């Protein structure tokens, strides 16, 4: 069957796939909604759905390889181009040669050989996280895991990116303190501001042609939007101040080994030729992704473990055999190859990918493209959400079940099929560059928590709720902790 954009499927009204009354509700950026899940449910009846005037969303996992894989000729376009106007970074650069050049510039700093540089930074944050959990062990005080796992992630990733310790965990807040351009002392909440601007941008960015108009309109008529647009400026100013401080340290002759260094210059002392605006944009991307990704994944791993106690018991057996009491923080060397730990995390990423949404790609001009057996015309926006790809029952048996064991069938054809459509980090040349950093953060953090504490949900059977804009955020994880007798 040959498809022209706009044919087949059911018409949505933009990426958000809104129903009429929701258009007004979301217009005030106020509604917690899991639109990818709603779209997924609709895809059970239609294999492809048109979710925008020129945008097709696919429902069968095989489409993932054709859309995002290494052999795909599809490109990033549309909203990514708009985003790059505020500063070009690895994620939003569409043009292939410019993207490859930027990726080459930073690639070595993201490489696994640097884990030994990142590990002490991550471990220090895990110790501070433990100190906070310890306080809550007294009287078994209920605490919100989401709050603390997000603080852990943002603090660790800022250290890895900029060699700067923000002490978010010790202070219990995500405030960045800085002096702005006008000399005013400011305190800006980082996670809060990153998230607020997503609430505004993700509703209007799809209409790239009229974006400026939507920004003006929403800014004028909605106080909520106005605050959320302001959040983008606040986050940019706060991270800009951290970048200036980092550049000053470089000027002062400090030799810092972090993700930022290649954006300044290489080991031969040659200038990297990256503008200040782009440097800030790169920091925004890495800090934003490095916060929401690991925090979402750690939260959801803990949530699924607590809801499926037999998996927690099994993971603890694996950790008890691998770790000793001297391991106040689980060392990477001891946990990196633990199969069940990895499987528990991957299974949480499968069911609740932190980037669940339809990541837009454009088919090449001049020639049609085949996606999941369908002939798609040139210049068509196409996507499949990780949420949907990961729930294909022909690949993942009983897809709604949290079953880490499914990842353990090493070398089997089934495992190969699963890995081919497992896309929490997207895939191909535009796949996540931060996977090694994520693995370090996720595995050492989850291993330490499960080894040292007994956890329970505040209420048995409690169910997670999400808020989704570009990224998928778990809302709360009310839990209690008790120190284990570790011998
Ligand atoms: C569990 C953790 C994470 C998940 C699930 C995740 C997911 C993703 C996804 C889905 C993309 C593709 C985005 C798109 O096509 O629009 C991406 C790209 C990217 N991520 Fe991650 N990410 C994670 C952690 C990190 C970390 C820790 C960093 C950096 C410290 C990072 C930095 C980036 C960058 C720079 C890109 C753009 C890559 C490019 O296009 O060349 N991510 N990530």
Boltz pocket constraint, residues with backbone or C-beta under 6 A from the ligand:
constraints:
  - pocket:
      binder: B
      contacts: [[A, 90], [A, 91], [A, 92], [A, 103], [A, 157], [A, 285], [A, 286], [A, 287], [A, 289], [A, 290], [A, 291], [A, 292], [A, 293], [A, 294], [A, 297], [A, 353], [A, 354], [A, 355], [A, 359], [A, 423], [A, 424], [A, 425], [A, 426], [A, 429], [A, 430], [A, 431], [A, 432], [A, 433], [A, 434], [A, 435], [A, 437], [A, 438]]
      max_distance: 6.0
